[in-house]
Amino acid sequence: MNSLYRSVSQTRRIHTDCALLKEIPRNLKNKKHSSQLWLTRQMRDPYVEKAKQENYRCRSAFKLLEINERFKIFRPGLTVIDCGAAPGSWTQVATNLTNAHGKKEGSIGKVYAVDKLPFYPVEGATILGNMDFTTAETQKALKELLEGSTADVVLSDMAPNASGVREMDHDNIMLLAYAALRFALQITKVQGTLIVKIWDGGKAPQFEQDLLKFYDSVKVVRPDATRDESTENFLLARGFKGLKTS
Ligand SMILES: C[S@@+](CC[C@H](N)C(=O)[O-])C[C@H]1O[C@@H](n2cnc3c(N)ncnc32)[C@H](O)[C@@H]1O
């Protein structure tokens, strides 16, 4: 096994949507058929090329950029929690659009990015790598970082390792989606926003209904950058109603 094959196949297992090819493989002949398909798809994918050119860590950046373009979610000064953030392209987008890095004029935002995998720092963001978002310990750490204040936007691009068994994968991502919702309910500002990735399946309609109990509007969004064969959708819930305390 040559080194290119090894590095690409390892990356793929971790982030199917997030591996950027650094060089075009010249010889696909000795690769497994599935690897050939994946490499060919990466080479032909305009978002992979664009991510490289614009210095995003993965092509997923363009999904959030498109959602923002259409629905105007971010502005300088906002506080954002980014769940399932590695390798960090959504964190890059959020940091830039909220001015968390302080490179632009105007208000300075805050971005807290968490993932169960370790990942490299993003300038202006607070990174919580190696931390499982679903644990009480991680959520306590995030609340401490907020120092009693609230978040304007909660993002969840969290995804379990896909087994290929569609129903099981759907159930697992829904557990993560509900974990993000439960946390968002505790720390989101009234009128705040939640964006959650799900994979289509039987529990999606109920999740949409549950979101509507707490948010004024819920939209199902499928950005252009989502791959045709993917079952992913993003639920955009806006206008958090707040929790009744009495
Ligand atoms: C599609 S990737 C996220 C890509 C990221 N939004 C970006 O743009 O770079 C999904 C991520 O969810 C993370 N994840 C899955 N389960 C998690 C959990 N329980 N806690 C934290 N992160 C989790 C994975 O480790 C993976 O990095």
PDBQT file of the ligand as one rigid body, heavy atoms in Angstrom, charges set to zero:
ROOT
HETATM    1  C1  LIG A 301     -19.459  16.263   9.157  1.00  0.00    +0.000 C 
HETATM    2  S1  LIG A 301     -18.290  16.353  10.431  1.00  0.00    +0.000 S 
HETATM    3  C2  LIG A 301     -18.333  18.064  10.852  1.00  0.00    +0.000 C 
HETATM    4  C3  LIG A 301     -17.657  18.953   9.866  1.00  0.00    +0.000 C 
HETATM    5  C4  LIG A 301     -17.517  20.366  10.373  1.00  0.00    +0.000 C 
HETATM    6  N1  LIG A 301     -18.812  21.020  10.517  1.00  0.00    +0.000 N 
HETATM    7  C5  LIG A 301     -16.682  21.202   9.446  1.00  0.00    +0.000 C 
HETATM    8  O1  LIG A 301     -17.261  21.970   8.683  1.00  0.00    +0.000 OA
HETATM    9  O2  LIG A 301     -15.451  21.097   9.487  1.00  0.00    +0.000 OA
HETATM   10  C6  LIG A 301     -19.156  15.640  11.791  1.00  0.00    +0.000 C 
HETATM   11  C7  LIG A 301     -18.423  15.713  13.097  1.00  0.00    +0.000 C 
HETATM   12  O3  LIG A 301     -19.281  15.328  14.167  1.00  0.00    +0.000 OA
HETATM   13  C8  LIG A 301     -18.434  14.854  15.184  1.00  0.00    +0.000 C 
HETATM   14  N2  LIG A 301     -19.193  14.178  16.234  1.00  0.00    +0.000 N 
HETATM   15  C9  LIG A 301     -19.929  13.050  16.124  1.00  0.00    +0.000 A 
HETATM   16  N3  LIG A 301     -20.429  12.708  17.321  1.00  0.00    +0.000 NA
HETATM   17  C10 LIG A 301     -20.023  13.661  18.203  1.00  0.00    +0.000 A 
HETATM   18  C11 LIG A 301     -20.216  13.858  19.594  1.00  0.00    +0.000 A 
HETATM   19  N4  LIG A 301     -20.942  12.990  20.331  1.00  0.00    +0.000 N 
HETATM   20  N5  LIG A 301     -19.631  14.908  20.189  1.00  0.00    +0.000 NA
HETATM   21  C12 LIG A 301     -18.881  15.769  19.454  1.00  0.00    +0.000 A 
HETATM   22  N6  LIG A 301     -18.666  15.639  18.135  1.00  0.00    +0.000 NA
HETATM   23  C13 LIG A 301     -19.225  14.595  17.511  1.00  0.00    +0.000 A 
HETATM   24  C14 LIG A 301     -17.467  13.962  14.441  1.00  0.00    +0.000 C 
HETATM   25  O4  LIG A 301     -16.322  13.701  15.208  1.00  0.00    +0.000 OA
HETATM   26  C15 LIG A 301     -17.203  14.783  13.194  1.00  0.00    +0.000 C 
HETATM   27  O5  LIG A 301     -16.030  15.535  13.328  1.00  0.00    +0.000 OA
ENDROOT
TORSDOF 0
